[in-house]
Amino acid sequence: MTGTQARRGRPRDASRDRALLDATLAVLTESGYGALTTAAVAARAGVSTATLYRRWPSKEVMVVDAAAAYAKELTAQPDTGTLEGDLCALLRDKAASLTGNEGGVLRTLIGEAAYSPSLAEALTNAFMVPVRERMEEMTQRAVDRGEIPPVEHPDLLGDMVIGPMMSKFFLTPLPPNQVDPATASEIADHMLSYLLRALGHETHGTVTSDK
């Protein structure tokens, strides 16, 4: 049963739901998935466990909904008018989501997803699919503007962002909570010129990213 199915037909207070999901992410960050309990989340949110179970039938469903709500805030899709501006915004967005407390949450969820097909599917839909769709949209706009030639295999474009970002922020010795926002943005900017060239974008001089 999915979180959506569990809620069907029940009037819900969106602000209360968000407070409960925020509490879920807070406990998840502090304790990890294995130690997360509905009792701990209820105590953090100041509600009864019965309140949680009226909304989510299990902690897995609750965590899946929390992950989806968290990811939704990280998928803004600005149209800056140029491929460089769009791609810069995306790279900085993803760098921010993979560092600090946000990165810790995602790292925990990815680790648990190896043992939970439903959580793995939720993470794919919440984190990966939006990036792939956003890349396809921005590159198509760039093609329509004449900035770049038509792109072959546009379905692979999102992985050109996801792969290097995950490698840089998750597979390096430096813990994500030690990367400050300025450093994360700088790393994202370093990737910008390489991705622009991979997409066939002709730059003149140094690529700038102060949009």
C-alpha positions as CSV (number, residue, x, y, z in Angstrom):
1,M,0.0,0.0,0.0
2,T,1.4,3.4,-0.9
3,G,1.2,6.5,1.1
4,T,-1.3,8.0,-1.4
5,Q,-3.5,4.9,-1.1
6,A,-3.4,5.0,2.7
7,R,-4.6,8.7,2.7
8,R,-7.4,8.3,0.1
9,G,-10.7,9.6,1.4
10,R,-9.3,11.1,4.6
11,P,-9.3,14.9,5.1
12,R,-5.8,16.0,5.8
13,D,-4.2,19.1,7.3
14,A,-1.3,19.9,4.9
15,S,0.5,22.0,7.5
16,R,0.3,19.2,10.1
17,D,1.5,16.6,7.5
18,R,4.5,18.8,6.7
19,A,5.4,19.2,10.4
20,L,5.3,15.4,10.8
21,L,7.4,14.8,7.7
22,D,10.0,17.4,8.9
23,A,10.1,15.6,12.2
24,T,10.7,12.3,10.3
25,L,13.6,13.8,8.4
26,A,15.1,15.3,11.6
27,V,15.0,11.9,13.4
28,L,16.3,10.2,10.3
29,T,19.3,12.5,10.1
30,E,20.2,12.1,13.7
31,S,19.5,8.4,14.2
32,G,19.6,6.8,10.8
33,Y,16.8,4.6,9.3
34,G,17.5,1.5,11.4
35,A,17.0,3.4,14.7
36,L,14.1,5.6,13.5
37,T,10.9,4.7,15.2
38,T,7.4,6.1,15.0
39,A,7.6,6.9,18.7
40,A,10.7,9.0,18.2
41,V,9.1,10.9,15.3
42,A,5.9,11.4,17.3
43,A,7.9,12.7,20.3
44,R,9.8,15.1,18.0
45,A,6.6,16.4,16.5
46,G,4.7,16.5,19.8
47,V,1.9,14.2,18.7
48,S,0.8,10.7,19.5
49,T,1.9,7.6,17.6
50,A,-1.8,7.1,16.7
51,T,-1.6,10.4,14.8
52,L,1.2,9.0,12.7
53,Y,-0.5,5.7,12.0
54,R,-3.7,7.4,10.9
55,R,-1.6,8.9,8.1
56,W,1.0,6.3,7.4
57,P,0.7,2.5,8.0
58,S,4.4,2.0,8.5
59,K,7.6,3.8,9.1
60,E,8.8,2.9,5.5
61,V,5.7,4.6,4.0
62,M,6.3,7.6,6.3
63,V,10.0,7.9,5.2
64,V,9.1,7.5,1.5
65,D,6.6,10.4,1.8
66,A,9.1,12.5,3.7
67,A,11.7,11.9,1.0
68,A,9.3,12.8,-1.7
69,A,8.3,16.0,0.1
70,Y,11.9,16.9,0.7
71,A,12.8,16.3,-2.9
72,K,9.9,18.4,-4.2
73,E,11.6,21.5,-2.8
74,L,14.8,20.8,-4.7
75,T,13.3,20.6,-8.2
76,A,12.6,24.2,-9.1
77,Q,12.9,24.7,-12.8
78,P,13.9,28.3,-13.7
79,D,14.1,29.3,-17.3
80,T,16.9,31.8,-17.4
81,G,16.8,32.2,-21.2
82,T,20.2,30.5,-21.8
83,L,21.5,27.0,-21.6
84,E,24.4,28.2,-19.5
85,G,22.1,29.9,-17.0
86,D,19.7,26.9,-16.8
87,L,22.6,24.4,-16.4
88,C,24.3,26.5,-13.8
89,A,21.1,26.7,-11.8
90,L,20.6,22.9,-12.0
91,L,24.2,22.1,-11.0
92,R,24.1,24.5,-8.0
93,D,20.7,23.1,-7.0
94,K,22.0,19.5,-7.0
95,A,25.2,20.5,-5.2
96,A,23.2,22.0,-2.5
97,S,21.0,19.0,-2.2
98,L,24.0,16.6,-1.8
99,T,25.7,18.5,0.9
100,G,25.0,19.6,4.5
101,N,22.0,18.2,6.3
102,E,20.2,17.5,3.0
103,G,23.1,15.4,1.8
104,G,23.1,13.4,5.0
105,V,19.4,12.6,4.6
106,L,19.9,11.5,1.0
107,R,23.0,9.4,1.9
108,T,21.0,7.6,4.6
109,L,18.0,7.0,2.2
110,I,20.3,5.7,-0.6
111,G,21.9,3.3,1.9
112,E,18.5,1.9,3.0
113,A,17.1,1.8,-0.6
114,A,19.4,-1.2,-1.3
115,Y,17.2,-3.2,1.1
116,S,13.8,-1.7,0.3
117,P,12.4,-1.8,-3.3
118,S,9.7,0.6,-2.4
119,L,12.1,3.1,-1.0
120,A,14.4,2.7,-4.0
121,E,11.5,3.4,-6.4
122,A,10.5,6.4,-4.4
123,L,14.0,7.8,-4.5
124,T,14.2,7.2,-8.2
125,N,10.9,9.0,-8.8
126,A,11.7,11.8,-6.3
127,F,15.3,12.6,-7.0
128,M,16.4,11.1,-10.4
129,V,13.4,11.5,-12.6
130,P,13.0,15.2,-12.0
131,V,16.7,15.8,-12.9
132,R,16.4,13.8,-16.1
133,E,13.2,15.6,-17.1
134,R,14.7,19.0,-16.3
135,M,17.8,18.3,-18.4
136,E,15.7,17.2,-21.3
137,E,13.5,20.4,-21.1
138,M,16.4,22.8,-20.8
139,T,18.4,21.2,-23.6
140,Q,15.3,21.2,-25.9
141,R,14.8,24.9,-25.2
142,A,18.5,25.4,-26.1
143,V,18.0,23.5,-29.3
144,D,14.9,25.6,-30.2
145,R,16.9,28.8,-29.5
146,G,19.7,27.5,-31.8
147,E,22.3,27.4,-29.0
148,I,23.2,23.7,-29.5
149,P,22.5,21.1,-32.2
150,P,19.8,18.4,-31.6
151,V,20.9,16.1,-28.8
152,E,21.2,12.4,-29.3
153,H,19.7,10.2,-26.6
154,P,18.3,13.0,-24.5
155,D,17.1,10.5,-21.9
156,L,20.7,10.1,-20.8
157,L,21.4,13.8,-20.2
158,G,20.2,13.7,-16.5
159,D,22.8,11.0,-15.7
160,M,25.5,13.4,-16.9
161,V,24.6,15.6,-13.9
162,I,23.6,12.9,-11.4
163,G,26.7,10.7,-11.9
164,P,29.5,13.3,-11.5
165,M,27.6,14.9,-8.6
166,M,27.2,11.7,-6.7
167,S,30.8,10.8,-7.4
168,K,32.1,14.1,-6.2
169,F,30.0,14.5,-3.1
170,F,29.3,10.9,-2.0
171,L,32.3,9.0,-3.1
172,T,35.1,11.2,-1.7
173,P,36.6,11.1,1.7
174,L,35.2,14.6,2.7
175,P,31.9,14.2,4.6
176,P,29.1,16.2,3.0
177,N,28.5,18.2,6.1
178,Q,32.0,19.6,5.8
179,V,31.3,21.2,2.4
180,D,30.0,24.7,2.9
181,P,27.5,26.2,0.4
182,A,30.2,28.4,-1.3
183,T,32.4,25.4,-1.9
184,A,29.5,23.3,-3.2
185,S,28.6,26.1,-5.7
186,E,32.3,26.4,-6.7
187,I,32.4,22.6,-7.5
188,A,29.2,22.9,-9.4
189,D,30.6,25.8,-11.5
190,H,33.7,23.8,-12.3
191,M,31.5,21.2,-13.9
192,L,29.6,23.7,-16.0
193,S,32.0,24.2,-18.8
194,Y,32.5,20.5,-19.3
195,L,28.8,19.8,-19.6
196,L,28.3,22.7,-21.9
197,R,31.0,21.4,-24.3
198,A,29.5,17.9,-24.1
199,L,26.2,19.3,-25.3
200,G,27.8,21.1,-28.2
201,H,27.6,24.6,-26.7
202,E,30.2,26.9,-28.2
203,T,31.6,29.2,-25.5
204,H,33.6,32.3,-26.1
205,G,36.3,32.8,-23.5
206,T,35.7,31.7,-19.9
207,V,32.3,30.4,-19.0
208,T,30.8,32.5,-16.3
209,S,28.2,31.3,-13.9
210,D,27.1,34.4,-12.0
211,K,23.5,34.4,-13.2
